Amino acid sequence: MHALFVSNQRKTEFFDGVAQELRRMGVAISWITLSNRWRDFLLAKGWPRGDILNLADFGPEWTRNSPRAEDLARLEKIDATAQIGVRHALMVDREINRWPGHRAMAWAAVVVREIDSFIARKKPDASFGETTWAPELLTSEIMRVHGRLHLQHATMRVPSERFGFFPGVLHDHFVRVVDAPPHALRDQARQIITDLRERAVQPYYMARNVKPHRLRRHWLEEARIALGGANRFDHTVPNLATRTARRLSARAKAALQSRGVFETPPANSRRPYALVMLHKQPEASVDVWGFSAQNQLENIRALARLLPSGWEIWVKEHAVATGDRSGQWYDDVRAIPGARLIDPHANGRQLVLGAALVASVSGTASLEAGLLGIPAITFAPMFFAPVLAQSHCTPAAMTRAEMDSLLGKGAPADAEGFLASVLANSWSGIVSDFASAPEAGTDENLASVARATHQVLVALRLSSTPRE
């Protein structure tokens, strides 16, 4: 078996740990890196140079030359079978979308050519990585052309310390290796739902991000590396001046927003309310999985036009997004009739339990609400659609009668069955970079993730069409 990993900043350390375990199991490994920094990191870890495609090596070509006709033709070939397409991948990349369009297409022509050639030579059974940046998205689409899957290791959210594998670019379904979960898992699912109702079960990834603007110990190391030039041609790492300016701006806005921007929700609302949970942005959960609904302000406005006039809309800011949005953005929310802008540190569990409808682009709050039998929607297509009133809901295209019908049908009934399937097709472990979650780097966790990855690789070998 052969696995291809796509590096992603410090998450590369985690992927290396998993890949080292897979290598000991007899799996061949190849890599795509975006910079000399991570190529050199992998070389130091003992990976052969011939098994690493370093995209930064081609930086001089895409910055100086126009795309060749054959490279543009290859882009069209990729588009023919793509989930989202080449231009889409460029537009959702949070840095490339700032570039002039001709420069972005020149970059894509070269990158797609080299990734396509590398995959053709190495013939991996599957590629692994995130779906944050254009190289990962394009790798997924190129693997599709070659009849293979790009898989994301990702938390199942409830419970948060279990992960599964999501094929392709979106999070609308997960790989299933078990079709019929044993009955005991329904009992376990029932207990998880009971715990969710009776007490807050905060995801591990939120518990570590309660202070988004605190100084991080690894920033000094990042600054040293940036000054040394190892990130050259890695578009995912803006230059030091840009990163510093963005962080200072966010801190300043967060300080200003701590004074009178948000309100404390009433303990008991006399009117029904729709709870809209905002996302930090840019984030793949909004900009990639929910691209058609990435304008969160317009989502709120569209929903407001459809809800009964006796309802309120409570808009809760994400706890780690303070400082990301402008004061005008919040003013625009408050200008919506019936809208309240809720303190980001308000008790999310209590807000969900009191809501008549929970809405988000792709958020865990919608999943939790659905599991608890509370009507919930997502604006993006999501894997937990079975417990939602509607997944991939598009209020801007709905009529009032359609919204009334949605509110009337509530949430589906078999939450336990859905969660049992999640438990049967997921594994215990933490999937994260070591800076955010040091426990992800323990030998036990890396071995656990590697065993699961090996199991899925075997399942893919045995079935040409993964069960979804």
Summary of the structure (lengths in Angstrom):
residues: 468
radius of gyration: 22.5
end to end distance: 21.8
largest distance: 66.0
contacts: 1517
relative contact order: 0.14
helix: 50%
strand: 13%
